[in-house]
Amino acid sequence: MTSVRHQLLRRKPAPLEGVEDSHLKRSIGLFALTMIGIGATIGTGIFYVLSGAVPIAGPAVVWSFVIAGAVAGVTALCYAELAGSVPVSGSTYSYAYTTLGEAPAMGVAACLLLEYGVSTAGVAVGWSQYVNQLLFNLFGFRIPEVLSNAPEQGGIINLPAVIVIVLCGLLLLRGAGESATANAVMVVIKVAVLLFFVAVALTGWNADHFANFAPAGFQGIVAAAGLIFFSFIGLDAVSTAGGEAKNPKRNLPLAILFALLVVVVMYVAVAISAVGAQSPEKFEGQSAGLAAILEAIIGSSWPGTVVAAGAVISIFSVTLVTLYGQTRILFAMSRDGMLPPVFARVDRRTLAPAANTMIVTAVIAVLAALVPINFLLEMTSIGTLVAFLVVAVAVIILRRREPDMERGFTLPLHPLIPILSILGCLWIISQLRPITIIVFVVWTAVVLVFYWFYGRRHSVLGGAPEPADVPFTSTVVQPKDADR
């Protein structure tokens, strides 16, 4: 009889590259993968979160972005190595399953459900603010507060947030290739709009805004870094496309690194120009902040209208990518027997997981309609941080266990880089509110209880004739150079 220890720690072999294990269509190339990373990262994080982060860190919010970017950067190198070594769908969940074991993978899945599901809802709530700003600039009309706020914020339902999630769900039902193309177009537009913002904001530069640079000291800088860290979810989103990426061993690591470079440069440029154009005390509670800054500089509503329109498009793409990531993680879990089979059913015409997409869309729409954004964002951050931490641990374990396996990308300075990633994640987690950590622990426990009673017994790997506790490379035939 299989021991409980073996059940909890059984590891899943990675499939051969080029061998379809998911029935999904490999239709996403390097450019589209990079756009997924940028699309999931540049969005609400810069269009919305400044109004929450600047009151905490002051002008030093620039350093908050740098710290969050540095932690995300060393983690990105870890992601790149794992993505090039284990090119499968399911993101960190699949990495944990092939390196740490089944039960740890379910713990990671709990993090990812927060990271993607809650993030999608939070981003959609941020989208509604810019929709209101755009409607006011164009038509002098705003959606009534009872229809654009969660109950805790004095409303009844956040209707715009529900609408954007439903629209993204409908687009995803058409297939991954079409969704990736639409996302790439939106990413190009959003980057152009942010460059426009930087150019105009610099004309209103006032060095006096940086006089009281860090009013809350280093602790305020780190606390703000914890708040904005959720916006680096795009690094993980690239890896969720492993089952639909062309040449994943090469393209996944490159897409992650390219996306990180673009994102960090854009974040720092926008943060510096925004604080230089508007005094820090005006950020607190500010709605559609970037648009308001430009309107104050120009004295006209048209620059703000351009930014608001760009934000509406930008945040739509973030919602699209995070919703996509959530469906693919649930798909991978269902395929492994950790969830009911409905989440792994693929539509014959579009080759997309249709029922999965509809269920996820409905659940997240309800979440976005009824829960305030600040709580959503902080829960997303802790989920992202723990997932990043697991990736760094997995790199160290895989290097030790399989030092000679062929990798699409090998991170430098091992094990220093993974250790820095682990320490950075733990450091930012320690700055989050205790209630956030408590809710996260309770949520993870709930998922593990579900695994104990359902996943452990329905595990596809559990029905395999041979134990999975075998050397990783013994089950994987690495591609030949000619196949790259």
Salt bridges, closest charged atoms under 4 A:
GLU20 OE2 - ARG26 NE 3.54
ASP21 OD2 - ARG335 NH1 3.06
GLU81 OE2 - ARG399 NE 2.79
GLU81 OE2 - ARG407 NE 3.11
GLU102 OE2 - ARG10 NH2 2.92
GLU244 OE1 - ARG328 NE 3.02
ASP336 OD1 - LYS12 NZ 2.71
ASP336 OD1 - ARG335 NE 3.61
GLU378 OE1 - ARG433 NE 3.21
GLU406 OE2 - ARG484 NH2 2.05
ASP469 OD1 - ARG11 NH2 3.25
ASP481 OD1 - ARG484 NE 3.52
